[in-house]
């Protein structure tokens, strides 16, 4: 079965054939002279990345296969100048149109006024693309080992002869060996698997230990927050390549300076979910008070059971009207039932409790729309031991920008906290803390566990376990979370546009 990368490369070879055909009809084009000569490599791109501190390669990126539409960018030069003025070391310009919305015209526009080095980011499959990049004013090109394989060393050598830097991209140890043996001077570790487009910063941290001294080390993909950039710097990287988060940033210049440590940043406050809501009025009240998510329980034996899908739809719409997302909480429903409920009630997330739902995760995941969050629940015993671990296959499927793990007690809804001091969650993914939280203890829980988000149910009820929410306690809980001291060690939350969480 062809991967996304395979399909892109097939299309790229067609584009290259068309470029060569057009060049054959224009023998005076400067690209011919570039291909037939050699020149010294000024190493502008490499030098910029070797500067002290963390360097930032800021990307002009309109869309991607994983994120979809990112930003229109009607004026790439204006964005490039914003990056440059904000302290970017280099600019990465995507020139693949079909998958990423970029063109060579974007690069040509940038080159008019931007003075920092520019990387032409594309899927290089032929030498003529490198010559074209030089003609367009690039200081570097991208060479992807997963694309070039055994030809990588040849392409690195040709870049050297033509006088342009090469950012050689790898994703695993085998690709890293190819890059090192090919004498790459700049190696980028892409935390995104180009075959599955799944992103995991742990990949970059793992490979950092095997990168030889003297090589410029670049961390690519998965940088959503200044702390992610600093995490890569602590792992040993000289630079980070950031696209989507910068394009979406309210002030890209400030974001760049925060990543470089030139300005302080405030970690995002934890996301807040109030679970077990059964009526539209309470859902609207919770959202107005500042909850980012509300949980609708579909377990028929629970006092918090919503009663019907129609009622769930009303709760979901009321929450959405005030800016909160509604998640369905499922225990033993089949994949068919869950998909039907999600579609009918317009749910934005599915929270999977119970062995039946968790066992069916792969099927549910495959059938859910890509915009619906997957929330996998792991059980924790009273002593803080994770009794139901996150299966490797599930972990590989969860998307950091969208999904969560939720840690709850072995008896969900019982209102009993577990030992937070002894609790050791998987911190590679955003996670929610649940189980016995209340306005009186949530600040302590945040200080000890540092979760991405908190989930409360019985702790904001009129009496714990009755199923009826107390509006005053909901407000008190939300205020307690907001005023608790934020922790920079928390895994940052996926971006949602709800009640100020961005």
GUGU-66083 format. One record per residue (C-alpha): x, y, z; residue in three letters. Coordinates in Angstrom, 2 decimals, padded with zeros to 5 digits. Example, Ala and Ser with C-alpha at 12.3 -4.5 7.8 and 13.67 -1.06 7.14 Angstrom:
<pts>
        xx        yy        zz   res
    012.30   -004.50    007.80   ALA
    013.67   -001.06    007.14   SER
</pts>
This chain:
<pts>
        xx        yy        zz   res
    000.00    000.00    000.00   UNK
    001.38    003.41   -000.96   UNK
    002.10    005.83    001.87   UNK
    001.50    009.58    001.76   UNK
    005.24    010.01    001.19   UNK
    005.20    007.54   -001.72   UNK
    002.37    009.43   -003.40   UNK
    004.08    012.78   -002.94   UNK
    007.32    011.46   -004.44   UNK
    005.50    009.94   -007.42   UNK
    003.92    013.30   -008.13   UNK
    007.23    015.08   -007.58   UNK
    008.92    012.98   -010.27   UNK
    006.20    014.01   -012.71   UNK
    006.80    017.66   -011.80   UNK
    010.56    017.23   -012.30   UNK
    010.00    015.69   -015.73   UNK
    007.90    018.70   -016.67   UNK
    010.59    021.09   -015.37   UNK
    013.25    019.34   -017.44   UNK
    011.03    019.51   -020.52   UNK
    010.57    023.25   -020.08   UNK
    014.29    023.78   -019.51   UNK
    015.11    021.83   -022.67   UNK
    013.09    024.43   -024.57   UNK
    015.03    027.29   -022.97   UNK
    018.78    026.59   -023.37   UNK
    019.69    030.06   -022.07   UNK
    018.05    029.56   -018.68   UNK
    020.54    030.14   -015.82   UNK
    019.77    026.73   -014.33   UNK
    021.80    025.11   -017.12   UNK
    024.90    027.08   -016.09   UNK
    024.37    026.20   -012.43   UNK
    024.22    022.49   -013.26   UNK
    027.38    022.59   -015.34   UNK
    029.61    024.43   -012.88   UNK
    030.88    024.28   -009.33   UNK
    031.25    027.06   -006.80   UNK
    032.44    027.47   -003.19   UNK
    029.78    026.88   -000.56   UNK
    029.34    030.06    001.51   UNK
    027.59    027.99    004.24   UNK
    025.24    030.85    005.20   UNK
    022.53    028.49    006.41   UNK
    024.95    026.39    008.46   UNK
    026.63    029.45    009.97   UNK
    023.29    030.89    011.07   UNK
    022.45    027.67    012.89   UNK
    025.84    027.48    014.58   UNK
    025.30    030.83    016.33   UNK
    025.19    030.64    020.16   UNK
    021.89    029.65    021.74   UNK
    018.85    028.06    020.15   UNK
    018.33    028.99    016.50   UNK
    014.81    029.10    015.05   UNK
    014.01    028.15    011.46   UNK
    010.62    029.75    010.84   UNK
    008.45    028.21    008.16   UNK
    006.10    029.62    005.56   UNK
    003.47    026.89    005.46   UNK
   -000.15    027.10    004.29   UNK
   -001.31    023.54    004.83   UNK
   -000.11    019.97    005.38   UNK
   -001.46    016.41    005.02   UNK
   -001.60    016.06    008.81   UNK
   -002.99    019.46    009.86   UNK
   -005.04    020.41    006.81   UNK
   -005.39    024.16    006.26   UNK
   -003.05    026.20    008.48   UNK
   -003.18    029.74    007.10   UNK
   -003.83    031.51    003.79   UNK
   -000.58    033.58    003.89   UNK
   -001.58    035.98    001.09   UNK
    001.73    037.84    001.50   UNK
    004.64    035.45    002.21   UNK
    007.12    038.32    002.14   UNK
    005.28    040.12    004.94   UNK
    005.32    036.94    007.03   UNK
    008.99    036.39    006.25   UNK
    009.86    039.92    007.35   UNK
    007.90    039.35    010.56   UNK
    009.94    036.21    011.17   UNK
    013.19    038.04    010.44   UNK
    012.31    041.01    012.66   UNK
    011.28    038.62    015.42   UNK
    014.71    037.00    015.55   UNK
    014.43    033.96    013.29   UNK
    017.81    032.60    012.23   UNK
    016.55    031.25    008.89   UNK
    013.33    030.82    006.95   UNK
    012.00    027.55    005.59   UNK
    009.83    028.00    002.51   UNK
    007.69    025.10    001.34   UNK
    007.48    024.96   -002.44   UNK
    005.26    021.89   -002.85   UNK
    001.82    023.09   -003.92   UNK
   -000.51    020.10   -003.81   UNK
    000.28    018.87   -000.29   UNK
    001.53    022.07    001.36   UNK
    000.15    024.98   -000.67   UNK
    003.56    026.48   -001.45   UNK
    005.20    027.53   -004.71   UNK
    008.58    028.67   -005.94   UNK
    007.03    032.14   -006.29   UNK
    006.84    032.29   -002.48   UNK
    010.58    031.74   -002.28   UNK
    011.27    034.32   -004.99   UNK
    009.13    036.85   -003.12   UNK
    011.00    036.22    000.12   UNK
    014.35    036.56   -001.56   UNK
    013.50    040.11   -002.68   UNK
    013.82    041.64    000.80   UNK
    014.60    038.96    003.40   UNK
    018.29    038.87    004.25   UNK
    018.51    035.80    006.50   UNK
    019.20    032.42    004.82   UNK
    016.29    030.60    003.19   UNK
    015.79    026.85    003.05   UNK
    013.87    025.52    000.07   UNK
    011.76    022.83    001.69   UNK
    010.53    020.33   -000.86   UNK
    010.83    016.67   -001.73   UNK
    014.14    016.52   -003.59   UNK
    014.30    013.64   -006.06   UNK
    016.51    015.13   -008.78   UNK
    019.57    017.35   -009.09   UNK
    017.67    019.87   -011.19   UNK
    015.58    020.82   -008.13   UNK
    018.76    021.78   -006.28   UNK
    019.92    023.92   -009.19   UNK
    016.49    025.53   -009.32   UNK
    016.72    026.31   -005.60   UNK
    020.10    028.01   -006.12   UNK
    018.68    030.02   -009.04   UNK
    015.75    031.11   -006.83   UNK
    018.08    032.34   -004.08   UNK
    018.04    029.51   -001.54   UNK
    020.91    028.98    000.85   UNK
    019.91    025.38    001.59   UNK
    017.77    022.50    000.35   UNK
    016.11    019.62    002.14   UNK
    017.32    016.07    001.50   UNK
    015.06    013.41    003.02   UNK
    016.79    010.09    003.65   UNK
    013.46    008.24    003.54   UNK
    013.14    009.48   -000.05   UNK
    016.73    009.27   -001.29   UNK
    017.87    006.20    000.66   UNK
    021.23    004.97   -000.72   UNK
    021.47    008.00   -003.02   UNK
    021.67    010.36   -000.03   UNK
    025.47    010.57   -000.01   UNK
    025.53    011.41   -003.73   UNK
    023.04    014.24   -003.26   UNK
    025.01    015.59   -000.28   UNK
    028.15    015.65   -002.41   UNK
    026.35    017.37   -005.28   UNK
    025.06    020.07   -002.93   UNK
    028.63    020.65   -001.82   UNK
    029.84    020.94   -005.42   UNK
    027.05    023.32   -006.40   UNK
    027.67    025.49   -003.34   UNK
    024.50    025.07   -001.29   UNK
    023.90    023.70    002.21   UNK
    021.88    020.53    002.71   UNK
    019.58    019.88    005.65   UNK
    019.53    016.07    005.73   UNK
    016.37    014.77    007.35   UNK
    016.13    011.48    009.29   UNK
    013.49    009.78    011.40   UNK
    015.20    006.70    012.85   UNK
    018.58    005.18    013.63   UNK
    018.99    003.50    010.24   UNK
    018.38    006.77    008.39   UNK
    020.74    008.55    010.77   UNK
    023.54    006.13    009.88   UNK
    023.00    006.87    006.18   UNK
    023.18    010.62    006.83   UNK
    026.33    010.36    008.94   UNK
    028.06    008.01    006.49   UNK
    027.13    010.43    003.71   UNK
    029.04    013.18    005.56   UNK
    026.03    015.35    006.29   UNK
    026.99    018.57    008.08   UNK
    023.44    019.50    009.12   UNK
    021.04    016.76    010.26   UNK
    017.38    017.36    010.99   UNK
    015.51    014.83    013.09   UNK
    011.86    014.86    012.08   UNK
    009.63    013.83    014.97   UNK
    006.90    013.24    012.39   UNK
    006.92    009.88    010.65   UNK
    006.51    010.81    006.98   UNK
    004.79    007.50    006.26   UNK
    002.11    007.81    008.95   UNK
    002.46    011.55    009.76   UNK
    002.30    010.73    013.49   UNK
    004.42    013.11    015.61   UNK
    006.32    012.26    018.79   UNK
    009.05    014.51    020.28   UNK
    010.47    011.47    022.05   UNK
    011.86    010.43    018.64   UNK
    014.01    013.56    018.53   UNK
    015.13    013.07    022.12   UNK
    016.10    009.46    021.44   UNK
    018.06    010.20    018.28   UNK
    019.80    013.22    019.81   UNK
    021.94    010.81    021.82   UNK
    023.33    009.31    018.59   UNK
    024.08    012.54    016.70   UNK
    027.86    012.99    016.35   UNK
    029.63    016.03    017.78   UNK
    030.32    018.75    015.26   UNK
    027.14    018.20    013.26   UNK
    024.50    020.93    013.35   UNK
    021.45    019.33    014.98   UNK
    017.95    020.47    014.00   UNK
    014.69    019.29    015.62   UNK
    011.77    019.28    013.18   UNK
    007.99    018.99    013.75   UNK
    005.94    018.89    016.93   UNK
    007.03    022.27    018.31   UNK
    003.75    023.75    019.53   UNK
    004.90    025.81    022.51   UNK
    008.08    027.57    023.68   UNK
    008.63    024.81    026.22   UNK
    008.74    022.25    023.38   UNK
    011.58    024.25    021.82   UNK
    013.44    024.43    025.11   UNK
    012.92    020.72    025.55   UNK
    014.73    020.16    022.25   UNK
    017.50    022.56    023.28   UNK
    018.00    020.62    026.50   UNK
    018.18    017.43    024.43   UNK
    021.13    018.88    022.55   UNK
    019.66    020.49    019.44   UNK
    021.14    023.64    017.95   UNK
    017.95    024.66    016.16   UNK
    014.24    023.97    015.84   UNK
    012.17    024.15    012.67   UNK
    008.69    025.49    013.42   UNK
    005.84    025.95    010.96   UNK
    002.21    025.49    011.96   UNK
    002.48    027.05    015.43   UNK
    004.20    030.16    014.07   UNK
    001.75    030.65    011.21   UNK
   -001.13    030.43    013.69   UNK
    000.54    032.55    016.38   UNK
   -001.06    035.89    017.21   UNK
    002.43    037.43    017.24   UNK
    005.02    035.21    015.53   UNK
    007.85    037.52    016.58   UNK
    007.03    037.14    020.26   UNK
    006.70    033.37    019.82   UNK
    010.17    033.21    018.23   UNK
    011.70    035.26    021.04   UNK
    010.03    033.08    023.64   UNK
    011.42    029.94    022.00   UNK
    014.90    031.44    021.96   UNK
    014.60    032.39    025.62   UNK
    014.73    036.12    024.90   UNK
    011.32    036.69    026.51   UNK
    009.66    034.88    029.42   UNK
    006.62    032.78    028.67   UNK
    003.74    031.61    030.78   UNK
    002.86    027.93    030.61   UNK
   -000.74    027.39    029.63   UNK
   -003.07    026.90    032.56   UNK
   -004.53    023.40    032.76   UNK
   -007.57    022.63    030.65   UNK
   -010.75    022.05    032.66   UNK
   -013.38    019.39    032.09   UNK
   -016.57    019.03    034.11   UNK
   -018.03    015.58    033.68   UNK
   -021.43    014.04    034.18   UNK
   -023.60    016.89    032.92   UNK
   -027.17    015.90    032.13   UNK
   -028.99    019.10    031.18   UNK
   -028.34    022.01    028.80   UNK
   -028.62    024.70    031.46   UNK
   -025.84    023.24    033.61   UNK
   -023.66    022.67    030.55   UNK
   -024.05    026.30    029.51   UNK
   -023.28    027.45    033.06   UNK
   -020.12    025.33    033.20   UNK
   -018.90    026.68    029.87   UNK
   -019.63    030.28    030.82   UNK
   -017.71    029.81    034.05   UNK
   -014.64    028.71    032.10   UNK
   -014.80    024.96    031.50   UNK
   -013.15    023.97    028.24   UNK
   -014.84    020.57    028.03   UNK
   -017.99    018.94    029.38   UNK
   -018.52    015.21    029.72   UNK
   -021.78    013.46    028.83   UNK
   -022.06    009.99    030.38   UNK
   -023.64    007.17    028.38   UNK
   -023.30    004.47    031.07   UNK
   -026.88    003.44    031.88   UNK
   -026.06    002.34    035.43   UNK
   -024.61    005.71    036.40   UNK
   -026.46    008.41    038.32   UNK
   -025.01    010.77    035.74   UNK
   -026.44    008.91    032.73   UNK
   -027.71    011.51    030.28   UNK
   -030.81    009.46    029.47   UNK
   -031.03    009.67    025.69   UNK
   -029.08    010.68    022.62   UNK
   -031.53    013.51    022.00   UNK
   -030.84    014.86    025.48   UNK
   -027.11    014.50    024.87   UNK
   -027.47    016.52    021.69   UNK
   -029.14    019.33    023.66   UNK
   -026.32    019.32    026.23   UNK
   -023.70    019.31    023.48   UNK
   -025.29    022.25    021.66   UNK
   -025.62    024.27    024.88   UNK
   -021.94    023.76    025.69   UNK
   -020.86    024.62    022.15   UNK
   -022.90    027.82    022.20   UNK
   -020.75    029.01    025.11   UNK
   -017.44    027.86    023.62   UNK
   -016.91    024.44    025.23   UNK
   -016.52    021.02    023.62   UNK
   -018.74    018.11    024.60   UNK
   -017.21    014.66    024.99   UNK
   -019.11    011.40    025.23   UNK
   -018.08    009.09    028.08   UNK
   -018.52    005.46    027.00   UNK
   -018.10    002.21    028.89   UNK
   -019.30   -000.88    027.02   UNK
   -020.88    000.48    023.83   UNK
   -019.96   -001.04    020.49   UNK
   -018.06    000.88    017.84   UNK
   -021.28    001.19    015.81   UNK
   -023.15    002.71    018.76   UNK
   -020.35    005.15    019.56   UNK
   -020.02    006.39    015.98   UNK
   -023.78    006.84    015.71   UNK
   -023.94    008.80    018.99   UNK
   -020.98    010.99    018.04   UNK
   -022.60    011.94    014.76   UNK
   -026.10    012.46    016.16   UNK
   -025.09    014.42    019.27   UNK
   -022.30    016.33    017.49   UNK
   -019.72    015.30    020.05   UNK
   -016.17    016.62    019.80   UNK
   -014.51    013.83    021.76   UNK
   -014.93    010.22    022.88   UNK
   -013.72    009.15    026.32   UNK
   -013.29    005.39    026.48   UNK
   -013.78    003.70    029.86   UNK
   -014.33    000.00    030.36   UNK
   -012.57   -003.00    028.89   UNK
   -015.02   -003.33    026.00   UNK
   -014.53    000.17    024.64   UNK
   -010.81    000.14    025.21   UNK
   -010.45   -003.20    023.45   UNK
   -012.27   -001.75    020.45   UNK
   -010.06    001.35    020.33   UNK
   -008.46    000.51    016.98   UNK
   -011.83    000.13    015.25   UNK
   -013.28    003.23    016.91   UNK
   -010.19    005.26    016.05   UNK
   -010.31    004.17    012.42   UNK
   -013.96    005.16    012.03   UNK
   -014.05    008.44    013.93   UNK
   -013.76    011.71    012.00   UNK
   -010.24    013.16    012.29   UNK
   -011.56    016.23    014.12   UNK
   -012.96    014.20    017.04   UNK
   -010.66    013.81    020.03   UNK
   -009.74    010.34    021.27   UNK
   -009.47    010.18    025.08   UNK
   -008.15    006.88    026.39   UNK
   -008.71    006.19    030.09   UNK
   -006.04    004.48    032.20   UNK
   -007.02    003.23    035.65   UNK
   -004.96    004.10    038.73   UNK
   -005.15    002.23    042.04   UNK
   -005.36    004.03    045.39   UNK
   -001.61    003.71    045.91   UNK
   -000.93    005.65    042.69   UNK
    000.01    002.62    040.60   UNK
   -001.26    002.69    037.00   UNK
   -003.11   -000.61    036.94   UNK
   -004.26   -000.29    033.33   UNK
   -001.27    000.86    031.28   UNK
   -001.49    002.65    027.94   UNK
   -001.05   -000.04    025.25   UNK
    001.79    000.71    022.80   UNK
   -000.53    000.46    019.79   UNK
   -002.91    002.99    021.32   UNK
   -000.05    005.33    022.23   UNK
    001.19    005.20    018.65   UNK
   -002.28    006.14    017.38   UNK
   -002.93    009.08    019.69   UNK
   -002.16    012.48    018.17   UNK
   -000.52    014.96    020.52   UNK
   -002.18    017.95    018.87   UNK
   -005.66    016.44    019.33   UNK
   -005.91    013.58    021.83   UNK
   -005.50    012.91    025.54   UNK
   -004.86    010.15    028.03   UNK
   -007.07    010.41    031.13   UNK
   -005.97    008.91    034.44   UNK
   -008.83    008.04    036.80   UNK
   -009.33    005.86    039.84   UNK
   -010.23    002.21    039.43   UNK
   -013.81    003.16    040.38   UNK
   -014.61    006.17    038.16   UNK
   -017.04    008.63    039.71   UNK
   -016.40    007.39    043.26   UNK
   -014.86    010.71    044.27   UNK
   -011.79    009.13    045.84   UNK
   -008.33    010.53    045.00   UNK
   -005.32    008.25    044.63   UNK
   -001.80    008.90    045.93   UNK
   -000.58    011.74    043.71   UNK
    002.97    011.68    045.09   UNK
    003.44    008.06    043.98   UNK
    001.72    008.49    040.63   UNK
    003.90    008.29    037.49   UNK
    001.95    009.10    034.30   UNK
    003.27    008.81    030.77   UNK
    004.36    012.39    030.14   UNK
    004.98    012.02    026.43   UNK
    001.30    012.70    025.72   UNK
   -001.09    015.36    027.04   UNK
   -003.06    013.92    029.95   UNK
   -005.97    014.70    032.24   UNK
   -006.01    013.96    035.95   UNK
   -009.31    012.75    037.40   UNK
   -010.42    010.99    040.56   UNK
   -011.52    012.75    043.73   UNK
   -010.73    016.29    042.61   UNK
   -012.61    019.16    044.24   UNK
   -012.22    022.91    044.77   UNK
   -010.48    022.18    048.06   UNK
   -007.70    019.94    046.71   UNK
   -007.18    020.70    043.02   UNK
   -004.35    023.19    043.64   UNK
   -002.43    020.52    045.56   UNK
   -003.05    018.00    042.78   UNK
   -001.75    020.43    040.17   UNK
    001.37    021.13    042.21   UNK
    002.19    017.44    042.59   UNK
    001.13    015.95    039.25   UNK
    001.41    018.83    036.71   UNK
   -001.27    017.50    034.34   UNK
   -002.32    019.02    031.04   UNK
   -005.90    019.15    032.27   UNK
   -008.16    018.26    035.19   UNK
   -011.48    016.41    035.18   UNK
   -014.03    016.82    037.96   UNK
   -017.44    015.29    038.57   UNK
   -018.49    014.34    042.11   UNK
   -016.32    017.10    043.58   UNK
   -018.66    019.77    042.19   UNK
   -021.95    018.06    043.04   UNK
   -024.47    019.14    045.68   UNK
   -023.40    016.06    047.61   UNK
   -020.70    013.76    046.19   UNK
   -022.25    011.01    044.11   UNK
   -025.75    012.45    043.85   UNK
   -025.29    013.34    040.18   UNK
   -026.59    016.92    040.49   UNK
   -024.02    019.65    039.88   UNK
   -023.71    022.62    042.25   UNK
   -023.18    025.81    040.19   UNK
   -021.27    027.51    043.00   UNK
   -018.87    024.59    043.39   UNK
   -018.26    024.47    039.64   UNK
   -017.25    028.14    039.73   UNK
   -015.07    027.55    042.80   UNK
   -013.30    024.64    041.11   UNK
   -012.58    026.63    037.96   UNK
   -011.27    029.58    039.98   UNK
   -009.05    027.25    042.03   UNK
   -007.51    025.89    038.84   UNK
   -007.01    029.35    037.38   UNK
   -005.31    030.72    040.48   UNK
   -003.10    027.69    041.09   UNK
    000.56    028.23    040.21   UNK
    001.14    027.03    036.64   UNK
    003.84    024.43    036.11   UNK
    006.26    024.52    033.18   UNK
    006.71    020.76    033.42   UNK
    003.22    019.95    032.23   UNK
    002.75    018.57    028.73   UNK
    001.06    021.39    026.85   UNK
   -002.54    020.94    025.81   UNK
   -003.69    020.51    022.23   UNK
   -004.92    023.79    020.82   UNK
   -008.64    024.45    021.14   UNK
   -010.56    027.64    020.63   UNK
   -012.63    027.65    023.77   UNK
   -012.74    030.13    026.64   UNK
   -009.32    031.55    025.96   UNK
   -007.37    028.30    025.65   UNK
   -005.28    028.79    022.52   UNK
</pts>
